[in-house]
Amino acid sequence: MLDDRKYAFDAEAHREQLIPLLKLILSAPGRLSSREHQQLMRTYPKPAGAGFYSLANLVDGWRVFAGQAGLPAYDEALLYKLRRKPVRTMSGVTPLTLLTKPFPCPGTCIFCPNDVRMPKSYLADEPGAQRAEKNAFDPYLQAWMRLQTYRNLGHSTDKIEIIILGGTWSFYPETYQVWFVKRIFDALHDFGQGIDGRAEAAAALREKSQFTGLPVSDVTIQGASMSASYNQTVQEIYAAEMRRSRGLAEQIAAGLRPRGPADEYASWAELEAAQRQNETAACRAVGLVVETRPDHISAEEVIRARRLGCTKVQIGFQSLNDRVLDLNKRGHDVAATRRAVALLRRAGFKIHAHWMPNLYGSSPAADLEDYQRLFDDPDFRPDELKIYPCSLIESAELMQQYQTGDWRPYRHDELLELLVDCFGRTPEYCRLTRVIRDIPGTDIVDGNKVTNFRQLVERELERRGGGSADIRAREIRKKSVTAADIKLEKLSYKSSIGDEVFLQFITEQREIAGFLRLSLPADSETALLEELRGCAMIREVHVYGLALGIGATGAGRAQHTGLGRRLIERAAAIASERGYQRLAVISSVGTREYYRKRGFADGELYQIRDLRAPAAQEGAHSLEPSARQAAITGSASP
């Protein structure tokens, strides 16, 4: 771990240089271009030939000098002019991505990389993977470091979406899952209070010698001549650590030994206490995402994910063609994907699907049919989608098909034409989160190495006189809007469990300022959980624009202007009109206070509003203990 004190920046010592520099940047009519920014840095360098000021230096300087010597008072909205990569928080929240440790995977997909240094499907030189490996995959260290980076670069750290990636989450032991999430909350709370617990966490990790400086196995992991599987190799390398972790967890649970911060054990009671603390913390979790496979989603797993605080699940559809799934050794069929989506919808989760064109056995024409099926079939219709064209990685088994000539990557023009068609067929209720995986070109043996393929697709759509209707393409981002600029529009469609209503505030150009997803189950009396019986369900409320701190406002910004409240009230009216007497919300830990102020009472795993009660009552009370206990004992069948 780096010693941050060595790199601490004393803004006061640079007052003479920083104040005029900050005045020029903050008084500019818009955000400076890269070229303009570089020219200013050369004009106002650090004294004594010490180089140029970093963006983190500028942010630190403004935090110190705001309101002095003619500088404007501190305003989070103005941080946009100083930020690096402001798009990261332009969707209204700050994403915090963490990777789990390397662990055996239940899948044997031929397209998947086999890098034993990483959790399955990830490569050691991907940016997020490098951050995780640097911190030995420890959740506290990963979270704290990333939060610090965001703050240094001027991003808000008040509203955090936790995204847990790496292998198949549902395949990790429950004790590890609970510990991993609990330690993330510990990092949020410490960072928000100015407490740096990294030294203690790093010291504890050093004692786990198996997990730092792990030896590279001599076992060959090559796609063309695999002498051992990823699972065999990982188990060989990490066997001692896995046995140690299981043994420690058993001893700690039995009260036979004290626990350290690196011991992979936490109780449900400890996690629930951390969740309650986070409800009013400075750094709040406004979303928690995990990724898994369709064949590892059961009613029990769905309930466990909800207890962890999860609100969205990334799920690998990959293909909706059984033949393609079989050829690629995916390990499940399309029916498993249908069952998984239905279960997740019944519990109110957001569905974030992964879809892979160019798999072995497919073709551009077949992929286009597959993509259309994603949205034509009510059993799927994901809320968000990552499009990951198959990349050829040397360690993947797919190398065998490539070398025999049975598979080839699509040419650039083929892939572009396919994705242009796909973008044009994406409905307004879906968000295309990512196009092309963030795999370094040096790892790709053959095929597409263009990382900005989304831009190429959007330019081609524009050239043809069209455009993408997906949410990400329409986000209002940093634009200023007023109530007169937007209107509320309702879009309805069928799902596997009933009706879905997508409410969106949009401009005349159909730019989106905020939206709400409302689920109206056809048979709400046979709900997955007792507390959801008879309920309509709010699955997501999202207001776009630059991420502002909790309670902060910005002139013309969509956040904190009442759009969320108006969306909720419209959803409540629709649910009431459809005959529902209660409205549930799959709230995040950090949004519970928000929903309490809007008439929702705490249940066991959800918050629920009585639609027969006065609208938006302040400070709704929790359910009685008996009702909260009953909420977790309902039906667990699909």
N, C-alpha and C positions, 0 to 999 in steps of 0.2 A: 504493500500500500504506500502511496505517496504521502510525504509529510506536507500537509497543506500550509503549515506555517512558513515553510521555506519559500513558498510562492505567494504569500500574502501581499496584497497590493495596498499601499498607503496612499489613498486618494489625496489627502491633505497636502502631502509632499509635492503633489503635481497640480496644485490649485492654479498656478499661473498659466499653465498650458491647457488644462482641461476645461476651464470655464469658457474661454472664447471658442474652443472647439465644440463644446456642447451647445452653446448659443447658436452657432451656425447650423448644426444638425437639427436641433429642435425647432428652429424658426423656419426651416425649409417648408415649402407648401406641401410636399409629400415626402415619401421615404427616398433617400438618396439612392442613386444607382450604384452599382459596384464600382464603376469607374470614378464617379464623383466622390464616393467614400474614400477610395484609395488616394485621390488627389489631396483631400483634406488631411488624411493621415500623414502624408509626406510634408504638408505645409506646417503641421503641428506635431512634430515627432517628440519622443521623450528626450529629456535633456542629456547632454554628455554622450550623444551617440548611442543611447541605450536601446534604439529600435523604435517601433511604432506601438501605439496604444491598441490593445485588443478590444473587442466588443465588450468583453467582461469588464475591462478597465473603465470603459465609458459608462456602463450601467452602474458600476460601483461609484463612479464620480458623481453621476446625477443623483444617486440616492443620498450622497453626502451633501452636495451643494444645492439641491432643489430649493427654490425660493430665495436664493442668495444671488447677489451681484447681477440682477436682471434675468436670472434663469426662472422659468415658470415653476409654479409649485408642483410637487410630486403628483403625477397622475398616471395611473397604470395604462390608460389608453394611449398616452404619448410614448410609452415604452416601445410601441410598434416601430418607431423610427430608429430605435437602437438595436432591435432584435436581429439575431441571426436566425434564418429559417423561420420567419414568423408564421408560415403556413402550418407548422406543427401544432400551434394552439389556436388556429383560426377557426376550428370547428367548435369552439366553445369550451373545451376541456383540455387538460394537459395529459397526454398519454404516457404511461409509465410501463415500459415493457421489460419483463424479466424472464430468464430462462431457467427451467428446472435442470437438475443434474443429469448426466448420462445414466440411462436406465434401460433395461430390456424393453422391447416393444412387441406387442402381440401381432404386428403386421409383418409381411414378407414382400412388400410391394417392390417390383423390379425397377421402378424409376427412382426409388429413394436412395439418397446418399448413405454411405456407411462410414461415417467419420466417428471413430470410437471416442474421440475427445469431446464429443458433443452429444446432447440428446438426439434421438433418432430424427433424421431428415434435415438436420442442421449441419452447417459447415463452419469450421473454426475461423475462417477469415471473413464471415459475414459480420457487419458492424455490431449488431446486437449480441452476437455470439462472442465477439472479442471482449465486449464489456462484461459479459457473464463470466467468461473464463478468467479474466483479470481479477475478478472477485470470488473465484473458486465456487461459482454458482450459489453463493450464499445470498438469500433473499434480502437480508438487512443491508448488506454492503452494496448490492446492486441498486436497491431502492434509494439509499441515502446518497450514493454517488450521482445517480441520475437526477435526483431532486436538486442537488447542489449545482449541477451543470445547467439545469433549466434556470435556476435563480440567477446564476452568474451571467446568463445571456439575456436576462430581462423578462423571462416568461413567468406567468403566474403559477404558483404551486398550491393554490387554494383548493382547486377542484381537480382531482386526479382520477383518471380512468386506469385501473390496474389491468394490465394484459399479461397473463401468464402463458408462455409458450414453451414448447419442448416436448417432443414425443407424444405419447397418449396420456393425458392427465388422469383419466379414469383408471389407468393401469398402475399408477403409483400407489403405495400403501396409504391408507386413510390417515395414519399418524403423520406421515410426511406431508400430506396435503394440509392438514390442520396447522402443523408447525410452520410450513412455508407461508401460508396466508397470515398467520398471526405475527410472524416476524416482519412481514411487509407493513402491517399496521404499526408495529413497534417503531419502524423507521419513519413512517409518516408522523407519528406523534413526537418522536425525538427531534426530527428536523423542524417541525413546526414550533417547538419550544426552544430551539437553538441548542439542543443537546447533541453532541457528537459521540456516539457509542461505537464508532468504527474500530478504534484501537482494541477495545475489549473483544469485539467480534473477530477481528483478525488474529488476536492472540489465541483465542479458542480454536480457530481454524488451524493454526500452526501445530497445535497438539494432535490434530487429526492428520498425521503424516501421510496416510493413504490418499488423502484428498488434495494435497498440495504437491506439485511436482510428480504426478503420476507417471510411471514409466510407459513408454510407447511399446505396445506389444509387438513381438516378432511375427505374430500370425498375419498372414497376407490377407488384406481386405481389398480385393480388386474385383471389379465387375466381371471381367473376362475369365478370371480363374480364382474363384472364391474358395479358399481352403477352410474357411470358418465363417459362420454367420456373424452379423453384428451382435446379436444377443450372446452368442458363445464367447465372443471376444470381450464384450463389456462385463459379462459375468466373471471371466477369468481375471480381468484387471481389477474390478471393483468388488470381487467376492468378499475379501476381508472387511472392506468398509461396510458392505451390506449386512454382513453378519454382526458387525460391531453395532451398527445403527439399530438393528432389531433387538439385540441384547440390551442395549442401553435403554431403549424405549420401554422394554418389559420391566427393567429394574426401576426406572423412574416412575412408571405407572404404579408399581407395587410399593413405592416409597422406600426403596432399598438404597438409593443413592441420590445425591444432589444433582442438579442439572446445570449445564453451562449453556451459553447462547448458541453454540454450534451443535448441540445435541438435537437431533431431529425428532423432537417430541414436544407436543403441547396438547393440553386437554381441550375438549369442547368448551368447558366452562371458562378457561383462560381466553380462548378466542372470542367468546361471547362478551366477556368483559372488555376486551380490546375494541370490539365493534361498538359497544355502548360509549366508550371513550371517544371514538371517532365521530360520533354523531354531532359533536360540538367542537371538534378539533380544528386547529388552524389549517392543517392539510387533510382534507376530507376525501374519502373514496366515493366518487359519484358513479362508479361502475367497476365491475370486476368480471374479467373475461378469462375463460379457460378454453383449451382446444382438445378435441378428442375424436374418436372414430364412431361411426354410426352403430357398429356392433357392440360397443361398450357403453351404450346409453340404455339404462334400465330405469324403472320407477325409483328404485333405491338410490341409484346414482344421481338422478335428477334431484331428489330430496336432499342428498348430501351436498350437492353443488349449491343448492339454495341455502342450506345452513351455513356454508362458507361465506355467503354474501354475494354469490355469483348472480349476474343479471343477463349475461350474454354468453353463448357458447359458439366457438368456432368449430365447425364440423366438416370433415373432409368428405364431400360428396364424390369428388374427383370425376365420376362419370355416372350417367343414368342408363347405362347400357350394360346388361349382365355379361354379355360376351366380352366386352372390353375390360370389365372389372376382373373377370376370370383370367383372361390372357395376361393381365398385369399383376396377377396373384394378390389382389387387393384383400381377399379374405372374407368378404361379405358380398351380399347381393343388393339390388335396388330395394327389395322389400325391407331390408334392415334400415335403409335410409328413410323410407316412408315411416316405419315404426318410430324411429328416433325423433324425426321432426314432429310427429304427432304428440309424443311424450313431452318434448320441450315446449311445444305450443300450449299444451294443457297446463303447464306450470308457468306460463307467461314469459319464457325466455325469448330474447332476441335471437334470431337464427342468422348466423354469419357463416355462409357456406364457402368452401373452397372448390373450385372447378378447374379441371385440367384438360385443355385441348391438346392434340398431338400425342395422345397416349398410344402405345403399341396396339395395333389392331383397329385404330380409328382413321379418319380422313377429314379434310376440311368440310366436306358436305355432311358427313355424319356428325361432326362436332356442332355444326350449325343447327341440325335437328335436335341434338342433345341440349343445346342452349335454349332453344325455343321451348323444349319440354320443361325446363326449369321453371318457366313462368306460366305455361299453359296448364300444367297439371296442378290442381289445388293442393296436392300432397306435398309440394315443395315450396315454391314462391318465397325464397329467402328474403330477409330484410336487408342483408348486406352480402356482398360477394367479393371474393378475391379470385381473379382469373390468373392462373399460373400455367402458362404453356409449358409443356414438359421440356426440361433442360437435360442434356446428356452430361452426367457427371461420371468421372472415371471410376469411382468406387461403386457405382450402381450396377446391378445385374443387367440392366438394359444394354450395357455395353456388348453383351453377347449377341443380342438381336441386331445391334448396329453393325457389328463386325461381319455378321453373316449376310447383311443386306436386307434383313426382314423388316427393319424400321429405319426411318430417316427423319431428321427434323424438317419442319416446313420451311420452305424458302421464305425470305423476307416478304415478298409480295403476296404469298399465300397467307401468311400469318396476318399481315396488315388487312387484307380483304376480309378474312374471317372475323377479326376483331371489330372492324368497321360495321359489319353486319350485326355482330353481337351487341355493340353499343347502341345501335339503332333500334334494337328490339328490347332494350332494358326499360321496364316500367318506372314511373316516377316514384314509386314507394320503395325502390331498392337503391342502395348506395354501393357503387363500385369502389370499394375501399382501396384496392391495389390491383395493378396490372403489371405482371412480370415480378418474379421473386428477386429479392435483393442479393443475388448470387454474384460474386465477383467474376468478371469475364475470364480470369485465369483458371477458374475451376470448371468452366464449360468446355467440353471437348469439341462439340459441334452444335451449331444452331444459333439462335438469336442471342446476341450479347448487348443489344441496345436496351439501356435501362429506362429511357424516357419514352417507351413505346406508347404510353397513354397519350402523350402530347402529339405523337405522329398520327394516332388514330383520330384525335379530336381535330387536328388540322385537316385531315382528309375528309372528315365529316363536314367541316365548315366549307371546304372547297366544293363539295357536292351540294351545298346549300342546306345542309342539315345540322344536326348536333345531338349530343347525348341528353336524354331526359332524366338520367339518374340523379340522385340527391347530391353527390359530390360535385357534379358538374354545375349544379344550380345554387350551391351554397352562397349566401350573401357576403360572407367573409368580412372584409374591412369596410364595406360600403355603408354609408349613412342612410338610415331609413326613418320615416315617421309613420304614425298610424295611418295617415292618409295615403301612404305609398303601398300599403299591403291589403290583401283581402284574404278571408278564410275560405278554403275550398275543401270539399269532402270527396274522397275517392274510396269506393267500396269494392271488395273482391272476396272470393270464397277461399277458405283454407280447409285443411283436412278435418278440422274440428268445428267449423262453423263459419261465421262471417268476420271479415277484418275491415276496419274503417281506418283510413289514413287521412288525418286532418293536417292541412298545411297552410301556413301563412305565406303567401307568395306576392311578388310584385307583378306588374303588367307583363314583364318579360319572363315571368315564371321563375324568377330567382326565389330561393326559399329562405325565409327568416326563422322558421321554427316549424316543428311538426309533432304529432302525437300518433301513436299506434294503439288502437283500441280493438280488443278481441271480444267477440260476442259468441261464446260457445253455444252450439246447438243443443247440447245436453249438459247443462251446467250442474244438474243435480247429481251426476255421477263424476264429480270432479276428482282429480288426482289426490287432493288433500281435503279434509273435512272443512277447513276454514274457507275454501274457495267454492263451496257448494252454493249454487244460485248466484254466483258473481259474474259480472262482466269484468274485463281485466284491461287496465292500462299497462301496456308492455314497454312503452318508452315515451318520454317527453324530452325533446331536445330543442334548444334555442341556439341559433348560430350567431356568428360574429366573433371577434377577438375574445379570448378567455379573459374575463374580468374577475377580480377577487370577490369573495362572498360579500354581498351587500354593496359592492361598488357599482357605479353607473358611469356611462360615457355618453356624451351628446351624440344622438343619432345611432347609438349602438343597439342591437336587438336584445342583447342580454340585459336582464333585470329591468325590463320595461313592461312587465305584466303579460307578455305573450304566453308564458307557461300557464299562468292562472286562467287566462281566457280559453286556452286549449282544453284544460282540465274541466272547466265548467261546461264547455260544449260537449265533451265526451260524456260527462255525467247526464246531460240532457238527452243525448242519444240513447244511452243505456236505459234510462228511465222510460223513454218512449217505447223501447223494445221490450219492456216488461220486467227488467231486472230491478231488484230492490236493493242490491248492494253492488258497489264498485270497488274492486281490489286494484292494487298497484304493486308491481314487483320492484319495490324501491331499493335503491342502494343504501348502504349503511350511512353514507354521508348526506343523503337526501331525506332521511326520515323526518328531520325537523321541518323541512320545507313542506312535506305532505301533511304533517300534523297541523300546520297552520291553515291547511286547506280542507280540514274536516275529516282527515283519515285517522283511524285509531290503530294502535299497534296490535297485530295478531302475533302468531308464533313465527311465521316466516314472511308474512305479507302485511301490508297496511290496508285497511278496509274502511270505506265510507258508506254509511247508511243513506241511501238515496231518498229516503222518506224524511230525513232530518233537514233542518235549514242548511242552505248551501254555504260552503266554505267557512264553517264555524272555526273559530280560533282555539287552538290548544285542545284538540279532541283527546278524550281519555283513552287509555288502553283497554283492551278487552278484559273481562274478569278472568282470574286465574284458571277457573274451570274451562272457560272457552279457549284460552290459550293452550291448555294441556290437550284439549280435544282436537285442536287444529292439526296436530302432527300425527294423529291416529287414524286418519281417513283411509279411503281405498288407495291401494298402491298398484292396482292392475292397470294395464294400458287401456 
